[in-house]
Amino acid sequence: MASSNFIDYVKINARSGNGGAGALHFRREKHVEKGGPDGGDGGRGGHVILKGNAQLWTLLHLKYTKHVKAFDGKAGEGGRRSGPIGKDIILEVPLGTIARNSETGEELFEITEDGQEVILLKGGRGGMGNDHFKSATNQTPQHAQPGEPGLEEWVILELKVLADVGLVGFPNAGKSTLLSVVSAAKPEIADYPFTTLVPNLGVVSYRDYKSFVMADIPGIIEGASQGKGLGLRFLRHIERNSILLFMVPADSEDIKAEYETLIQELKIYNPSLLDKNRILAVSKTDVLTDQEKVSLREKLPENITTLLISAITQEGIEQLKDKVWELINSPFPVK
């Protein structure tokens, strides 16, 4: 997934179709000189619909789609013939897409299943023909309803990446390197901050042909919950992961303090994130001697499972997969 091709936020102007007008018509045949009203109903306007597609990972295909308009319903006709319904417009979106009102920010709904369809804007109702308005006292109604106008709104579509495990850490914690080693994903890797600017997803193979999805998400920085750095873009994707894998490099000045900073940023943004199962992986341990590893273990945070790993030497990688699989399949938070 190339960085330039990952779009997780678009704003579109959506318009549903107008309803067709009801017909004002009277039956007129050779042997029926004064037939009654027989105006048909107008067709409803087309809906604007969002549909989940599990094969999509980005909103790129909607990036340049600023205006979306469904088709209008057609007017009714004589002989009680209803007008055709306006054609719906269906926008396919990745799973994890949320629709929001652009003015209030209110969440309208979320697409989470493949094939799920939700009406974003309903088309206007078709008007009733004059056949509906006949009565004992009014046998020749001169009235038919116009169709209802469609709706128009600016809507925000926001993607939150769906994955089993999300990698959480400061820039250069080794998240991209880990993902490239345990999966077929090819994230950009370099020794400078914010190499990863968009989420990368990788399918990690596990024992007995099992697998799980891991997301390498842009590195957090202190102050991300206030929007610093990549800030809220990063935190939005973290919300959708089943478990959180915190990563701190072995050469960090204070591993415990770095971990606590990461926890604090998540807590400020959304306290419920701390209810997720989590693991701490100390990365880049290939630079340490055996004695340094012993000393390092004495400085690790308490109350969290911590593993020492190296993507280069593969140290601790299998144990990490085992622990991830255990927590993914645990019905309750494991502390």
C-alpha positions as a printed Julia matrix, in Angstrom:
335×3 Matrix{Float64}:
   0.0     0.0     0.0
   1.82    3.07   -1.22
   1.75    6.1     1.0
   0.34    8.31   -1.76
  -2.52    5.88   -2.31
  -3.79    5.72    1.26
  -6.59    8.19    1.88
  -8.49    7.94    5.17
 -10.57   11.15    5.05
 -12.8    12.62    2.34
 -15.54   15.24    2.32
 -18.27   14.94   -0.29
 -21.43   16.79   -1.24
 -24.21   14.21   -1.56
 -27.65   14.81   -3.09
 -30.45   12.3    -3.26
 -32.91   12.36   -6.14
 -36.17   14.34   -6.24
 -39.43   12.43   -6.19
 -41.49   12.43   -9.36
 -44.8    14.33   -9.51
 -48.12   12.54   -9.33
 -50.21   12.66  -12.5
 -53.35   14.78  -12.92
 -55.24   12.67  -15.41
 -58.76   11.41  -16.16
 -59.85    8.3   -17.92
 -60.96    9.15  -21.45
 -62.08    6.35  -23.77
 -64.41    6.12  -26.77
 -67.34    4.69  -24.82
 -66.49    6.31  -21.47
 -67.18    9.97  -21.92
 -66.6    11.04  -18.34
 -64.27    8.51  -16.74
 -62.92    9.09  -13.27
 -59.42   10.17  -12.22
 -56.65    7.68  -13.0
 -53.45    9.68  -12.4
 -50.56    7.46  -11.26
 -48.0     8.18   -8.54
 -44.57    9.61   -9.17
 -41.51    7.43   -8.53
 -39.32    8.09   -5.51
 -35.96    9.75   -5.98
 -32.79    7.71   -5.86
 -31.0     7.11   -2.56
 -27.31    7.72   -1.89
 -26.04    4.49   -0.33
 -22.76    3.4     1.26
 -21.78   -0.25    0.78
 -19.01   -2.13    2.57
 -16.35   -3.78    0.41
 -13.78   -5.98    2.17
 -11.44   -5.69   -0.83
 -10.96   -1.95   -0.32
  -8.37   -0.55    2.11
  -8.52    3.15    1.32
 -10.9     5.97    0.33
  -8.62    6.91   -2.57
 -11.31    6.21   -5.18
 -13.47    8.93   -3.58
 -10.71   11.52   -3.2
 -11.75   13.47   -6.29
 -15.47   12.7    -6.03
 -16.63   15.96   -4.5
 -20.23   15.81   -5.7
 -22.5    12.78   -5.77
 -26.08   12.99   -7.04
 -28.67   10.24   -7.3
 -31.24   10.29  -10.1
 -34.71   11.86   -9.9
 -37.88    9.81   -9.93
 -40.14   10.13  -12.95
 -43.66   11.56  -12.99
 -46.71    9.31  -12.86
 -48.93    8.76  -15.89
 -52.56    8.13  -16.7
 -54.03    4.68  -16.3
 -52.73    4.61  -12.72
 -49.21    4.0   -14.02
 -46.54    4.91  -11.49
 -43.4     6.7   -12.6
 -40.09    4.79  -12.52
 -37.99    5.05   -9.36
 -34.86    7.17   -9.62
 -31.6     5.19   -9.82
 -29.7     4.9    -6.54
 -26.04    5.85   -6.3
 -23.98    3.28   -4.37
 -20.56    4.27   -3.04
 -18.37    1.32   -2.05
 -16.17    1.97    0.98
 -13.67   -0.03    3.08
 -14.79   -1.73    6.28
 -14.27    0.64    9.2
 -15.63    3.68    7.34
 -17.62    6.14    9.45
 -20.0     8.73    8.0
 -20.24   12.05    9.86
 -22.25   15.24    9.52
 -19.71   17.8     8.32
 -21.13   20.65   10.39
 -21.74   18.98   13.75
 -19.23   16.13   13.54
 -22.03   13.77   14.64
 -21.44   10.14   13.72
 -24.25    8.97   11.46
 -23.32    5.3    11.08
 -20.43    2.93   10.5
 -19.76    0.3     7.85
 -18.24   -2.82    9.43
 -19.35   -5.77    7.27
 -18.73   -6.81    3.69
 -21.83   -6.14    1.59
 -23.47   -4.02    4.31
 -25.59   -1.24    2.78
 -26.76    1.87    4.64
 -28.73    4.73    3.14
 -26.76    7.94    3.55
 -29.47   10.21    2.09
 -32.99    9.07    1.25
 -34.52   10.05   -2.06
 -37.61   12.28   -2.06
 -40.99   10.52   -2.03
 -42.98   10.48   -5.23
 -46.19   12.56   -5.28
 -49.6    10.87   -5.32
 -51.68   11.06   -8.49
 -55.2    12.5    -8.49
 -56.66    8.96   -8.3
 -55.95    9.08   -4.55
 -58.07   12.18   -4.0
 -61.43   11.05   -5.4
 -64.34   10.87   -2.99
 -68.12   10.77   -2.98
 -68.24   14.55   -2.95
 -65.29   15.13   -5.29
 -65.36   12.73   -8.2
 -63.15   14.83  -10.46
 -60.22   15.96   -8.23
 -58.11   18.57   -9.95
 -55.18   17.98   -7.65
 -52.07   15.76   -7.65
 -49.06   16.0    -5.37
 -45.68   17.22   -6.51
 -42.73   14.99   -5.64
 -40.71   15.7    -2.5
 -37.31   17.25   -3.1
 -34.24   15.17   -2.38
 -31.8    15.92    0.43
 -28.4    17.58    0.11
 -25.61   17.49    2.69
 -21.86   17.74    2.99
 -20.73   14.49    4.56
 -17.37   13.39    5.95
 -16.22    9.82    5.35
 -13.52    8.77    7.79
 -11.67    5.46    7.74
 -10.48    3.73   10.88
  -8.21    0.82   10.04
  -9.52   -2.56   11.18
  -6.81   -4.93   12.42
  -6.29   -7.56   15.09
  -3.2    -5.91   16.55
  -2.04   -2.31   16.29
   1.56   -1.25   16.82
   1.96    1.69   19.19
   5.21    3.54   19.67
   7.25    6.63   19.05
   8.88    7.13   15.65
  11.85    4.8    15.1
  10.6     2.2    17.58
  11.04   -0.5    14.95
   7.37   -1.02   14.1
   7.81   -1.03   10.32
  10.76   -3.4    10.56
   8.78   -5.83   12.69
   5.84   -5.79   10.27
   8.15   -6.42    7.3
   9.67   -9.44    9.08
   6.49  -11.15   10.31
   4.34  -10.49    7.21
   4.56   -9.92    3.48
   3.94   -6.18    3.91
   6.64   -3.88    2.53
   6.45   -0.63    4.52
   9.0     2.08    3.89
  11.82    1.75    6.42
  14.5     4.31    7.22
  16.28    5.68   10.26
  14.45    8.97   10.58
  11.19   10.04   12.29
   7.82    9.61   10.59
   8.96    7.27    7.83
   5.49    5.79    8.2
   2.94    8.45    7.3
  -0.03    6.15    6.7
  -1.11    2.81    8.19
   0.37   -0.33    6.68
  -1.44   -3.65    7.07
   0.19   -7.06    7.03
  -1.2   -10.57    7.39
   0.94  -12.51    9.87
   1.08  -16.27    9.34
   0.7   -18.34   12.49
   0.72  -22.02   13.37
  -1.59  -24.53   11.63
  -2.38  -22.13    8.76
  -3.87  -19.54   11.1
  -3.22  -15.84   10.63
  -3.96  -12.4    12.06
  -3.77   -8.83   10.76
  -1.19   -6.42   12.13
  -1.28   -2.67   11.53
   1.82   -0.48   11.53
   0.38    2.92   12.35
   2.19    6.29   12.17
   4.34    6.87   15.24
   2.84    8.72   18.17
   4.61   11.65   19.79
   4.05   13.33   23.13
   1.13   15.69   22.61
  -0.51   13.6    19.89
  -3.83   13.7    21.76
  -3.79   17.49   21.24
  -3.13   17.04   17.54
   0.64   17.47   17.49
   2.61   15.64   14.82
   0.35   13.18   13.05
  -1.72   13.28   16.23
  -5.38   12.53   15.79
  -4.86   10.74   12.48
  -2.77    8.16   14.33
  -5.1     7.84   17.29
  -8.18    7.38   15.11
  -6.76    4.16   13.69
  -5.65    2.83   17.08
  -9.31    2.77   18.19
 -10.16   -0.09   15.83
  -7.49   -2.63   16.82
  -8.37   -5.62   18.99
  -5.13   -5.53   20.99
  -2.31   -3.0    21.27
   1.35   -3.94   20.91
   3.48   -1.19   22.45
   7.03   -0.96   21.14
   9.95    0.79   22.81
  13.52    0.39   21.51
  16.16   -1.15   23.78
  18.36    1.94   23.4
  15.69    4.2    24.94
  16.95    6.33   27.83
  13.99    5.29   30.02
  11.79    2.47   28.73
   9.3     2.72   31.58
   8.86    6.5    31.15
   8.44    6.13   27.39
   5.77    3.47   27.88
   3.94    5.64   30.43
   3.95    8.57   27.98
   2.34    6.4    25.32
  -0.28    5.24   27.82
  -1.0     8.82   28.88
  -1.57    9.98   25.28
  -4.07    7.19   24.69
  -5.8     7.91   27.99
  -6.26   11.62   27.17
  -7.62   10.85   23.72
  -9.94    7.98   24.67
  -9.75    6.26   28.1
 -11.56    3.18   26.77
  -8.45    2.36   24.71
  -6.8     1.25   27.94
  -9.4    -1.49   28.31
  -7.84   -3.34   25.38
  -5.37   -6.15   25.91
  -1.83   -4.94   25.45
   1.73   -6.2    25.24
   5.05   -4.37   25.5
   7.82   -5.4    23.14
  11.3    -4.01   23.7
  12.76   -3.92   20.2
  16.28   -3.79   18.77
  17.69   -6.05   21.51
  20.35   -7.31   19.1
  22.44   -4.29   20.15
  22.56   -5.5    23.78
  24.87   -7.98   25.48
  23.45  -10.74   27.64
  24.44   -8.82   30.77
  22.75   -5.66   29.49
  19.55   -7.64   28.87
  19.56   -8.84   32.47
  19.97   -5.27   33.72
  17.29   -4.02   31.35
  14.67   -6.46   32.7
  14.97   -4.82   36.11
  13.85   -1.48   34.63
  10.76   -2.65   32.78
   7.19   -1.5    33.58
   5.12   -3.7    35.84
   1.63   -5.13   35.21
   2.17   -5.74   31.5
   3.57   -8.73   29.61
   6.95   -7.65   28.24
   9.03   -9.45   25.62
  12.5    -8.68   24.34
  12.59   -8.95   20.55
  14.86   -8.35   17.6
  13.53   -8.3    14.06
  17.1    -8.74   12.85
  18.03  -11.9    14.81
  14.41  -13.13   15.22
  14.87  -13.21   19.0
  11.47  -13.42   20.75
   9.46  -13.2    17.5
   7.75  -16.59   17.84
   6.99  -15.96   21.52
   5.5   -12.6    20.52
   3.24  -14.27   17.94
   2.12  -16.81   20.56
   1.19  -14.07   23.03
  -0.6   -12.01   20.37
  -2.65  -15.03   19.31
  -3.52  -15.8    22.93
  -4.8   -12.28   23.58
  -6.68  -11.99   20.27
  -8.65  -15.09   21.24
  -9.16  -14.12   24.86
 -12.8   -13.11   25.55
 -11.76  -10.86   28.44
  -8.98   -8.32   29.02
  -5.83  -10.02   30.28
  -3.69   -8.02   32.66
